[in-house]
Amino acid sequence: MSLPAARPIRLRVNGETVEGQVEPRLTLADFLREHLRLTGTHLGCEHGVCGACTVLVDGRSVRGCLMLALQADGAEVVTIEGIAARCPVRGEAVARGEATLSILQESFRDLHALQCGFCTPGMVATAHALLAENPAPSAEEVRLGISGNLCRCTGYVPIVEAILDAAQRLREGA
């Protein structure tokens, strides 16, 4: 029995148009990691349970391990590598072309909302989508919003605090 033939795919990833050929059963997470070398998209459980592979597809958080790459054909995909470009950032650093962090990423760093960092890319992508939908969430809404992302290190308290801090800073025009 032969393998299914590769199919063409075209999408925008972190603001750049990407084209290629993929097998029909290739997941979006594997496409990002193996074909585009965007290794910030982590693979944990590969069953959609842990949230480590969460990326943004057309502005919504999705599990990259559950979505086929072909399902993203024509979509706008943002990975952790592109989050800073999609979130409010420090304008002066961007104008100079320097690498910078989004306000959300700064809050994660400043409030120690990461330890080993394995869950962080998926957690940040989920939080980004949450804040885009609800710029002033309560602590309970944040906990509910990130409930699909597992973290074995932090106990979630600093993660919730970081998301609330970022929300406040964004509302204040930080």
N, C-alpha and C positions, 0 to 999 in steps of 0.2 A: 504494500500500500504506500502510495507516495504522499509526501507532505503537501498541504495546500499551497498554492502558488502565492508568492508575495504580491501585495497590492499596493498601489500608490497612496501616499498620504501627504497632505499639505495642511499645515497649521501654523499659528503664531505662538512661539514660546518665548516668554520674557521679552516681548516686543519685536522679535525677529521672525521672519518667515522661514519655515523649515519644510523641506520636502524630502521624501525618501520612499523606500519600499519596505513594507513590513509584512510578516506572516499574519494571517487573520487572528491567530490566537495570542499574539503578543500583547501584554498588558501595557497600559500607559506608563506605569512606574518603570517597567523594564525598558521601554522605549526611551524614556528620559535618561535613565542611568546608563544603559548599554550603547544606545545609538548616539545620544547627544552628550554623554559624559557629565550630566547634571546629577552628581552623586549626593546632593543634599536631600534628595527625595529618598528617604530610608525605607527599607523593606524589613518589616518585623514579622508579623504573623502570616502575612499573605492571604488572609481570610477576611480583611476589612474590619477586624476587631480592635486593633491597637491604635490606628490612626497615624502611625509614623509616616505613611506614604501620602498623606493628605496634600493635595495641590489645589490650586484654583483653576477651574475651567469655566470660562465665561463669567467670572466673578463669584462663582459658587464653590464651596469646598467639596471636594470629591476624594474618594479613596482611589489612588492611582493603581492599587493592586487589583481592584475590582472592575476597573474600566479598561476596555480594550483600546489599544492605540487607535484603531480604525474608528472607534466611536468619537474620538477627538478630532477627526478630520474636519477641517474648516473652523475649528474652535480657537479661542484665545486661551492659552495655558500659561499660568504664572507659577513658578516654583519658588522655593526659598531663595534661590539665587537672584530672582527677579523681584522679590517683595519690596526691597528698598526703592526700586524704581516705580513701584505702584502705590506705595504709601507716602504720606507726607514725610519729607526728609529735610535735612538742613540745606536750604537753597544755595548758600555760598559754597559748600563742598561740591554740590552737583555742578554748579557753574564752572568750577575749576576742574571738573572731571575726576575728582577723587572718589574713592570708595567711601560709602557712608552707610549708616544704619537708618532704618525708618524709626519713627518715634516709638512704635510698638517694640521693635527690636532693642532700642535703647532702654525701654522700661524693663524688658526681660533681663537685660544685662545689669542695670542699676539696682534692681530689686532681687537679684540672685534667683531668678525664676528658672534656672537650669542648673543641672549638676553634670550628669554624664553627657547631656546634649542629644541623646539619641531621639527623644520624642520632640525636641524643640522645633525642627522644621515643620512638622505636621501641626504642632500646637500653635505656632505663629501663623500658619496659613489658615487654620480654623479660626483663630482670634481675629485675623484680618477680615475674614468674611463676616464674622459676628459684628464687628464694629462698623463695617460698611452698611449692614442692615439695621443695626441698633447702636447709634453713637453714644447713647447714655444708658448702658445696661446697669442693672443692679448686680450685686454680688451673686445673688441666686441665679439671675439670668446668665451670668458668665459661667457659673458652675454647670448649669444645664447645657450651655453652648459648647463647652469643652468636654462634656461627659463621654463623648465617643473617642477621646484621646487618652491613652493610658500613659502614666508616668510612674516609674518605679522608684524615683529618687526624691522628689521634692515634697511629697505630701500635698501638692496642689495649692497650698496657701499662698506661696510667693507667686505662683502663676496667676491666680485670681487677682492678687494685688497688682501685679504688673499690667494686666489687661485693664483693670479699673484705672490705674495711673495713666496709661496711654490714652484711654478714653477721655479722661479729664484734660490731659495736655492737648489732645486734638481739639476738644471743644474750646479750649482757651486760645487756640491758635499758636501753640508752642513752636 
